[in-house]
Amino acid sequence: MPEQIKFGTDGWRGVIADDYTFENVRRVAHAIANYVHQNEDPAKGVLVAYDTRFGSRRFAEITAEAIASSGIGVRLAREITPTPALSYMVRQLGAAGGVMITSSHNPWDWNGVKFKASYGGSASPAITGKIEALLDTRPVEGEGGCVVEADFKTAYIAAVKAFVDLKLIAQAKQKFAIDVMYGAGRGILAGIFKELGVEHMEIHGEINPLFPGMNPEPILPHLRGLQEAVVANHCDAGLATDGDADRFGAVAEDGSFVDANKCYAVLLEWLLKRKQWPGAITRAFNTTRMLDRIAKAHSRELIEHGIGFKYVAEIVLSGKQVLIGGEESGSIGIPRFLIERDGTLNALLLANVMAEEGKTLGRLVEDLQNKYGRHYYGRRDLRLSGEMIQNALRRAAAGPATLGRYRVQRMEDLDGFKFFVDTPDNDAPDEDAPPHGNRAEAWVLMRGSGTEPLMRVYCEAASPETVSGILDATVAFVQEQAPTRNSAG
């Protein structure tokens, strides 16, 4: 019986040579081809691209050949390409869809398949459901399908440059460190800064599918090298993109990590104040509620949704005008540009904000904390057996009254189990309280990963100490009755 293939938050992923095999990639490619024949115009063709992971080029070739065998014309990237570049070209060329061979931020021994829909963005749950249903149906066979190589980067880079105020960035005379994490963003930000005459340096820009010393995810501890580069070279900020360059992260001028929640808040405040473009704001269930306060201050609607950028795409496709949408992982998109998250674009926009406001990244974050209240965030990733994950989720669903010493006030279960808890911060005085509430409401979320055998625990509260305490208590709850094989924070 064929192995089960399941699409997670953004595509299907697996361990290379275990479940991510040539045979299974062909199964997915044939299912995508069948989907295109049944639901799209196959005459418009399909684009295929790939990242820097082990075997990605060969997996992309196999994918292209399988789709072409159904009679669909395929354009195959001639070089390593960021996921947003593929999505942009799908929309620009009017293709029926795009396939990206990548496992994004996963460890080195993983790879995956993302399907980008004809609108140039993450496939909606309805689309991925249809592809899954076609996995083991008879492949369509047809004549006329061929594979030709194409450039997907040049037009995309030009579009990104046109969306950002490059002149302002150049005039600001800032200095940046760039960490592309051995990924598909290599050379792109550096190339743009070089054209502008902006002082910069790129680290981890060589191709190394082992991603030595890190997972290509722009969070700690994987950005230690960027932190060191910023401090050693007296940079104004550090900018990072993940393995396929659709996520981003940042480091402030003092080397401190600026999590994606804060980056999202900085971008949102700037968009509302400076650009004043219309549209609602969306955020995933695991994302900072500082966004709610910013939206309220500017009289904008905020929409909460499940975890995964596909839900942002679903909201936009429903006809809702959206200014910006995203989640805590650095997956942030501006539909005015593309219904897709984009690490390169967002990194450049951060530089744009710093230039226009005349402030360092650290100062921008501190201004938001002072205006909207102290918000601090943390996450723990626990590598557990499937049985342990299900056991913890069952106990969470039952609605515990406490998590360690923290009393649970209420629970929400939009995507995982989120508990709002009482903390000492709730009763602390705050003479400088902003008008939108004095501090972050403490919450913790337990959720099984959609792509790896992980339990993720997310937390936000009004102080780093409280975040750490709540995370410790929640991890202890998850680990009750059985030991973990391994855990990472």
Secondary structure by P-SEA (a helix, b strand, c coil): cccbbbbccccccccccccccaaaaaaaaaaaaaaaacccccccbbbbccccccaaaaaaaaaaaaaaaacbbbbbbcccccaaaaaaaaaaacccbbbbbccccccccccbbbbbccccccccaaaaaaaaaacccccccccccbbbbbbccaaaaaaaaaacaaaaaaaacccbbbbccccccccaaaaaaaaaccccccccccccccccccccccccccaaaaaaaaaaacccbbbbbccccccccccccccccccaaaaaaaaaaaaacccccbbbbbbcccccaaaaaaaaaabbbbbbbcccaaaaaaaaaaccccccccccccccccccccccccaaaaaaaaaaaaaaacccaaaaaaaaaaaccccccbbbbbbccaaaaaaaaaaaaaccccccccccccccccccbbbbbbccccccccccccccccccccbbbbbccccccbbbbbbccccaaaaaaaaaaaaaaaacccccccccc
